[in-house]
Amino acid sequence: MTLNLTKLGLKQVINASGKMTILGVSKVSEGVLTAQRFGGEHFFEMSELAVKTGAYLAKLLQVEDAQIVSSASAGIAQSVAAVIGQGSSFHLYHPYSEKIQRREIILPKGHNVDYGTPVEVMVQQGGGQVVEAGYANMCSVDHIAQMISPQTAAILYIKSHHTVQKSMLSVKEAAQVAKQSGIPLIVDAAAEEDLFRYIQEGADLVIYSGAKALSGPSAGLVIGRKELIEWVRLQSKGIGRSMKIGKENMMGLTQAVEEYLAQGSESGASMKHRLEPFIAALNQITGLSADIVQDGAGRDIYRARVRVQNGPSAMEVIQKLKAEEPAIYTREYQANHGIIEFDIRAVTETEMHVIVNRLKEIMNPEEPKE
């Protein structure tokens, strides 16, 4: 007997919100599933598995070293702990001791966001103290430099659509001020698709989600300078123990990275091509107006933007889409402006028809569906 939706009492979901944690993030390939099964069916010396998978991934990604962790959030906490402790055994066993003074993590104010949990919670879990630089709508090199003190352990940069995009210094600029000050730069690039850029721009540690752009299992990947990665790896004997990752997901993520480098992800051009008939169908629904928009953080991702002009509010439409089976999840960030976005990276053509018919029912309940 195998588990299924019916046995567990779960409803089917159409994921038009993107690679989101609340929906399990991504679908994995047969190759990744095979690698996970291999990991699950065999035993390893876990310390060796961590070192060997890290070395293999580091070679693929042209970096000094890498460490697989349980999630990108765990990557933030363990990276913060790493740069604070710097390999100290005292810190490992007493990570929150008042004897450790160098705990400040400088973060652009516009990067102190909630992405499902506040960034500062992960920093605090790693033993760090957030020091905000600049303002909610602006952060420059000077703003960062002004906050550096003898208690500064690192600069943290969040590369995400959740953060303020305008008038913010770049990763390259943050790396320059970090280097000039002799402190490391940690870049959280959880959902980013470029696995080379931020190291090349001068970051010392870069954190990726295994399940987002990489379409791997629940995992995180930290890459960067060898000494710092060794400090991150050391956290498995400290705060990282509560965030440990299983052997099956370490093998699965390694396979996912290999596949991603060989195959890449769906191109923006392909998304736009698949969106065109979907947009045309949406524009036939009374009360809706649809077009194609690029991701707000400038990634090569395109989505359907739907303006709800008459009838129920955008938020009411969103709730009604979720209420039935299959539940349809969308991007809700601009619902207060009457806008719903549909991310079709994990949506099939058949599911697009389901979405169109559901919207017809909601907007024009008296009309028969197709």
N, C-alpha and C positions, 0 to 999 in steps of 0.2 A: 504493500500500500504506500502511496506517495501523497504528500501534502498537496492540496490545491485550494483554490479560492472558496469552493463550496464547503469543504471540510472545516476550514478555519472561519467561515462566516464572513469573508472579506468581499468587498465589492470591487468590480473592475474599474480601473482608472485610465483615462486618456490624459497623458502628460503633455499639455501644451504650455507649460510654464517654463520649461527649460530643464537644465540639469540641477534640480533642486533637492536638497537634503530631505525635505519633508516627504518626498515621493520616492526616496531610495536612489536618487540621483541619475544613474545611467543603466542601460542594458549592456550586458557584457557579451563578448564574442564566444564562439565555440572554443577557440584557442585558449582564451582566458579561463573558461570553465574547465577545460582539460588540465591546465596548469594547476588550478585550484584543487582539482580532484587528485592529481599527483601529490600535491603537498599534503592533502588530507589523508592519503593512504600510506604515507611514509613518515619515518622519524628522522630528525636531524639534530645535531648539536646547535641549539638556537643561536648561541653567540657566533658560531661559525657561519650559520645561514645569514645572519645580519651583515657580517663583514663581506661575505662572498657575493651576496646579491648587491650590496652597496658598491663593491668594486666593479662588478659587471655593468651596473647602470652608470657608474661614473665614466667608464670607458665609452659607453654609447653616447653619453651626453657631454663628453669632453670636459669633465670637471675633475677636481682632485679626489673627491669622495662623495658618497651619497648614503643616506640612511632611510629605510622604510619605517614609517610610524603608523599609528592607527588611523589618523585623520590629519587634515591640514590644521585643524584647531589644536590637536596634540602637538603638531609641528611648531606652532607658535609658542605654546607653553614650554616645550622641551628646549626650543632654541633660546628662549629667554633665560631659562634655568642654566643652560650651557654657558652663555656669555657672562652670567653673573658668577657662576661657580668656577669657571675656567679650569675644570679638572680637579678641583679640590675635594678630597674625601670628606672633610668636615662639612662642606656645603652639601655634599650628596646625602648625608645623614641628617643634616640640620638645615634644610633649604630656606627656612624662614627665620633663622636665628638673627637677633638684633646685632650680633657681632659682625655680620656681613653688611657693610655700609654702601657698597657700590651696586645699587639696585635700579637706578633711574633709567627708564626707557623712553626716549624722546619720540613722540608721535605727532605728526601734523594734526591739528585740531579737527580738520575736515575728514580725517581718516579714522577718528574715534567713533565708529559706527556700530550698529547692531546688525549682524548678518545672519541672525538666528540665535546669537548670543553676543553680548557686547565684546568688542576687541579687548577692552581693558580687563574683562574677566579672565580671559586667557593669559594676559600679561601677568595679572595678579596670581593666577594659579602657578605660573612659572616663578613666582617670587619677585616679580618686578613691580615698580611703581611708575605709573604713566605720568609723564610730564608733557603736557600739550604745548605745541609750538604754533605760532601764527594764530589765525582766526578761522571761523567756520567757512568763510568764503575766500581764504587766501593764506598761502604759506610759501615763503621764499627761503632761499639758502640762508639769508641773514636771520630769519626767524628761527631756523633750526640752530644755527651757530650760537645765537644769543642764549640758548637754553643749555648748552653743554657746560658741565661742571665736573669736578673730581668724582662726583657720585654717578656720572653717566656710564652705563654699561653698554648701551647700543642705541642705534636709531632704528625704528621700525617703520616701514613704508607699506601701506596696504594698497595693492593694485587691484581695484575692484569697481564694478559698476555701482556698488553701494556708496562709494565715497564721493565727496565733492570733486568735480572734474575741473572746474575753472580756476585759474590763477594759482595752480599748485606747482611746486617744483617737480622736476622729473626724477626718475630713478637715478639717472646719470648724475644729476646735480646733487642729489642726496648722497650718492657714493663719493663724490668729490669732497664734500664737507666732512664725511665720515673718515675718509683717508687722511685728510689734512689734520684731523683731530685725533687720529690714532685709535678710533673706536670702530667696531664692526657695524655694517648695515645689514639688517634682516629685511627681506622682501617677502611679504605674503602675497603670492601670485596664485592663489588656490584654483581659480577657474580659468586662468590664462592658458593660451594654446602654444605660446612660444617657449620651448624648454631651454633655449640657449641665450636669449636676449639679455636677461637681467644679470646673469653672471658676466656676460661680455660687457655690460655697462658698469660693472664694478661692485655689484652686490657681493657680500661675503657668504651669506646664507640665503637660499631661495626655497620657498615652501610651495608645493603643489598638492592639490587634491588628487587622489588616485582615481576617484569615481566621476570626476567632471569631464574636462576635455579629454582625458586619457581613456575614458570609458572602461575603467578597471573596477575592481572590487572596492569595498570600503577600506580606504587606506590613505596615507599621506606620504609624500616624498620630500625629503630635505636634501638639497645638494649644495655644494660649496667647498670652502677651504678645508683641507684635511684635518687640521687641528681642531677646528670648530665642530666638524662632523663627529670627530672622536668624542668631543665633550657632549654632543647631543646623544650619541650612542650610549655614553656612560649613564645617562638619565634613566635607562632601563632598570638600574639598580636603585633609583631614587624615585622622584615623582612620576617617572614614566612607567613604573610598575603597574599603576592603575590604568594605564593607557596602552597596555601591551597589545601587539598584533599577533594573530595566529599565523602559523607556517603556511596554511593554504592561501591566505590573502597576500603573504609576501611573495609566494610563487606566482599568484595571479597577477599582481601588480607588475612584477618583472616582465611577464609575458605581455601585459597591456602596453607598457612603455615600448617594448620591441615592436609590437604591431603598429603603435601610433607613429613611430618614426618611419616605418616602412610604408604606411598607408595614409597617414594624416587623418584629418577629419573632413566632414562635408564642407565644400567650399561655399562662399557667399553666393557665387554665381548659380550654383546648384539650388541653394535655398530660394533664391529669387525666382528661378524657373519653376520650382514646385509650388511657390506661393501664388503665382499669377492666376491660375484657375480658381484657387481658393478665394483670392481677393475679389475676382469677378463675381463669384457666387454670393459672397457676403454683401457686395454692393447692390444685389438684387433684393435684399431684405429691407423692407420699409422700416425706417428709424435708425438704420446703421449706415455708416460711411467708413470705408476701409481703404488703406493704402499700405505700402511696404516701407519700413523704416529700418535703419541700421542700429545696431547695439549702441547704447549711450556712451559706453567706454571706448568706442572706436574699434572694437573687434570685428572680424569678418563674419559677422552673424547678422542675419536679416530676419525680421519678424513681420507679422500682420498687425497693424495698428487699427483698432476699430473704435470709432467714436459713436457713442450712444447718444442720439440726438432727440429722440422722442420716446414716450412710453416709460417703461421702468428705468430706474437709474442704473448706472454702470455697476454699482455694488450689488444691486438687486439681481442683475443679470448674472454676475459672477456667482452669487449664492445659489441661484437656480441651476446654473450649469453643474455645480457640485452636488446638488441635491439628489439627482436621479442616478440610475446605473446604465451605462458606465458614468462615473463621476468625471466631469471635465474640469481640469485645473488649468488656470490661465495666469498670466502675469498681472498682478493687481496694483503695481506701484503708482499708477496714475489714475486709479479709479475715482479719486476725488475730483479729477478734472474731466470725468466722463469718458475716459479712455481705457480700453482693455487691449492687452497685447497677447498674441498667440505665437509661441515659439514652436516651430514645426520640426525641429531636429529629430525628435523621437516620435513623430506623428506620421502614420501611414496615410495613403490616399483615401482608403476606406474610412479611417477615423476622421479625416477632414470632412467627408460627407456627413458623418454622424454629428460633427460640430455644427455644420451648416443647418442641418435639419432641426437640431435642438434649439438653435438661435431663432429659427423661423417659428417654432412653437412658442418660444418665450415672447418674441416681439409681436407676432401676429397669430395668437392662439386660435383664431377662427379659421385660418387657412389650412388646408390639408397638407401634410408633409409628403415628401417624395418617397 
